[in-house]
Amino acid sequence: MNPTTQGKSQLIRLLDVFVIGPLMVYGGVNLAGKSPVLGLALGVFGASTVYFNGRNWLALRGTPEVPLAAPVPTAPPVIDLGRVGVR
């Protein structure tokens, strides 16, 4: 798992699974009578939101979260002066 995946709050994932995704599916079902293509797209995106975030929540539960702005350890810069000033 990379830090971006772990940095997303698990609470937000649950909100996606139990609120946002189902609302998208509900909207897609209600919109299907007026615009079948748009209704189908909204329903598919809602179902995929529930699936993707639910799967990631199950995979990441119990692992510590890494903040998105965590510093990445790096080596100090190496300055190579070579033969500066040598004739």
C-alpha positions as CSV (number, residue, x, y, z in Angstrom):
1,M,0.0,0.0,0.0
2,N,1.3,3.4,-0.8
3,P,1.0,6.4,1.6
4,T,-1.8,8.0,-0.6
5,T,-4.0,5.0,-0.2
6,Q,-3.4,4.7,3.5
7,G,-3.7,8.5,4.1
8,K,-7.3,8.5,3.0
9,S,-9.4,8.4,6.2
10,Q,-11.2,5.2,6.9
11,L,-14.2,7.3,8.0
12,I,-14.4,8.8,4.6
13,R,-14.3,5.4,3.0
14,L,-17.3,4.3,5.2
15,L,-19.1,7.5,4.2
16,D,-18.5,6.6,0.6
17,V,-19.8,3.0,1.2
18,F,-22.9,3.8,3.2
19,V,-24.0,7.2,2.0
20,I,-22.5,8.6,-1.2
21,G,-22.4,5.3,-3.3
22,P,-26.0,4.3,-2.4
23,L,-27.2,7.9,-3.1
24,M,-25.6,7.7,-6.5
25,V,-27.3,4.3,-7.2
26,Y,-30.7,5.7,-6.0
27,G,-30.2,8.8,-8.3
28,G,-29.3,6.6,-11.2
29,V,-32.4,4.4,-10.8
30,N,-34.7,7.5,-10.6
31,L,-33.0,9.1,-13.5
32,A,-33.2,6.0,-15.7
33,G,-36.7,6.9,-16.8
34,K,-35.7,10.3,-18.1
35,S,-32.2,9.6,-19.4
36,P,-31.3,5.9,-19.5
37,V,-27.7,6.4,-20.4
38,L,-27.1,8.9,-17.6
39,G,-29.0,6.9,-15.1
40,L,-27.0,3.8,-16.0
41,A,-23.7,5.7,-15.7
42,L,-24.7,7.1,-12.3
43,G,-25.8,3.7,-11.1
44,V,-22.6,2.0,-12.3
45,F,-20.4,4.8,-10.7
46,G,-22.3,4.5,-7.4
47,A,-21.9,0.7,-7.4
48,S,-18.2,0.9,-8.2
49,T,-17.8,3.5,-5.4
50,V,-19.3,1.1,-2.9
51,Y,-17.3,-1.8,-4.2
52,F,-13.9,0.0,-4.4
53,N,-14.1,1.8,-1.1
54,G,-15.6,-1.2,0.7
55,R,-12.8,-3.4,-0.5
56,N,-10.1,-0.9,0.5
57,W,-11.7,-0.4,3.9
58,L,-11.6,-4.1,4.5
59,A,-8.0,-4.4,3.3
60,L,-6.8,-1.4,5.4
61,R,-8.7,-1.8,8.6
62,G,-6.3,-2.3,11.5
63,T,-3.3,-0.8,9.7
64,P,-2.0,2.5,11.0
65,E,-2.8,5.5,8.8
66,V,0.1,7.5,7.3
67,P,-0.6,11.2,6.9
68,L,-0.3,12.5,3.3
69,A,2.2,15.1,4.3
70,A,4.6,12.7,6.0
71,P,8.2,13.7,5.3
72,V,10.1,11.3,3.1
73,P,13.6,10.5,4.4
74,T,16.3,11.4,2.0
75,A,20.0,11.3,2.0
76,P,21.9,14.6,2.4
77,P,22.9,16.2,-0.8
78,V,26.4,15.3,-2.1
79,I,28.4,18.2,-3.4
80,D,31.1,17.1,-5.8
81,L,33.6,19.9,-6.4
82,G,35.8,17.8,-8.5
83,R,39.0,19.6,-9.4
84,V,37.7,23.2,-8.9
85,G,40.7,25.6,-8.9
86,V,43.3,23.0,-9.7
87,R,45.4,23.6,-12.8
